[in-house]
Amino acid sequence: MADEKSDKIKENVFLSPECPVEKVTVYSDRAEVCRQIHTSVVKGVNEIVLKQLPASIDSDSIRVEGTGQATIAEVTFQKKRTTPDEADISSKERELETQIDDLKKEKDQIEARQNVMNKQWKLLENFGNTVSKSTKNKSTNLDTAYFQGVTDFLQMYKDEGSKLETTRLELAEQLSKLDKKIGAATSNLSELRANRGNQAESRECTIVLESEGEHKVSLGVSYVVSQASWTPSYDLRMFTAEGVLKIMYYGQITQTTGEDWTDAKLFLSTASPSVGGTVPLLGTAVLSIHRPISYGTRSRYRPWAKARNSYIRETSLQDESDEDLYACSESIESTPRLMSYTQSKVTESTTSTSYEIARQTSIPSDNLPHKVSVGIFDVKPKLEYIAIPKVEPRAYLQAKVTNNSVFTLLPGATSIFLDNSFVAKAEIKLVSPGEEFLCSLGVDPAVKVIYKPLKKFKASTGLISKTTNTTYEQVVEIKNTHEYSIDIVLKLQLPRSSDDKIKVTLLEPSLDMKHPEKNTNPHITKQNHVVWKLDLAKQVTREITLKYTVDHPPQQETHLTEAFENE
């Protein structure tokens, strides 16, 4: 009888990593995992033991539901001390060592490609310098064939340089990802070796079922784990010929819960329980009389706490259908909707949105980001360049876009591609469905912006009460080298006086400063930015001038500070 009882207990012992994952809902700082157990019960009291639960589990979050002719009488959780299996640890060590070696070999190959590309760049630049020196020494009386050859070379130099720069950015991106993978694998290996021989805690859940006879039952065990998170990321691919911006929305899932999620149905929830191509900010220049300033510091500490509520209740399991189905917290469709590309199903509540990933995915516990596709959609943007040359003398390409999808775009990193060439990285802000937003498409080197040195002329005025009068002249040159016209917005600062003794007078352009709302193009903003909206035809160069005077007492110096305000 004892042996028979022992066999019966063995049949009702399950290992958590071996139980199929039915569903995982990933939040910004945790995840809810639902695993499935299929077993049979006999008449009387039955114990179902689920062992090897992850160390990151929240014991208060365990919930059990299911189907079958039985009643859940009790659910308990306990920890036990165990010694790790040396053979299992050695096997994992060898696996990690092999992974690290393979990653380092891949890194060496990319670095070799990088060295070749750098030599190509150097050769191209040296040849370009030789052509430039040769051109200067040539007589202008020579036939035009030579100079046509130089023109052809410069076009080739531009094309090849663009390809090499794209390759350089792509290789740098690949090296960055490899370094992260090598770091994560090395960290996991060090942790594994540090735990060798130490006693570990085994976590297990015991489920007591009462039944009136022999029946098959299906149990759904759900629990919350920490050390899991997801962050949004985007690929913005602008196709200039078609005028289409393709937005690819991804979720980057990272987890070190200690267990793998194999072939899991994934949900990404926005519920919160707790380089590059971005256009720079232009502040407001404020003039004042220089006075000594004293500084002080202040610190603030705000304690916070987090609590979770959970419960275990007695439930009756009834055979209501022939299928072994259960629900953890949300219903799951049995068959995803067919479409031409992977798309998520969006479920909204009053406080959050949940994205159902269309295909089942495996997420190992390796501390590496794993990308899943949330959705892909096309928009027709309005393209416009913007230049803020005082901060950065470059032309940034921006797209004004309306989010015509059902997805809420969360703040996250974006990789920007222009006609299939990677150009930069940027950030996207929170955008709701139907909301209009601006997204940066990086710097366009074909639009040249030259911020010329500021000219300054000082004079004294007045016979009795003299004042110092200083005239400032700022010139910006913009050249469109494209074979098509562009729209570009140029912003320059006009200093604002914060003292009655300082007077700022705008000379050029001529604007109505008393009625700024009457100005159209150019116009002045409440931050005292003078803004031009320019339409540049192909291969056209324009010069824009900002000229103003500053009057102040001769014995006092002015002090310029910058304040940043929302436009």
Secondary structure by P-SEA (a helix, b strand, c coil): caaaaaaaaaaaccccccccccbbbbcccbbbbbbbbbbcccccbbbbbbcccccccccccbbbbbcccccccccccbbbbbbccaaaaaaaaaaaaaaaaaaaaaaaaaaaaaaaaaaaaaaaaaaaaaaaaaaaaccccccaaaaaaaaaaaaaaaaaaaaaaaaaaaaaaaaaaaaaaaaaaaaaaaaaaaaccbbbbbbbbbbbbbbccbbbbbbbbbbcccccbbbbbbbbbbbccccbbbbbbbbbbbbcccccccccbbbbbcccccccccbbbbbbbbbccccbbbbbbbbbbbbbbbbbbbbbbbbbbccccccccccccbbbbccccccccbbbbbbbcccbbbbbccbbbbbccccbbbbbbccccccccbbbbbbccccccbbbbbbbcccccccccccbbbbbbcccccccccccccccccccccccccccccbbbbbccbbbbbbcccccbbbbbbbbbbbbbbbbcccccbbbbbbbbccccccccbbbbbcccccccccccccccccccccccccccccccccbbbbbbbbbbbbccccbbbbbbbbbbcc
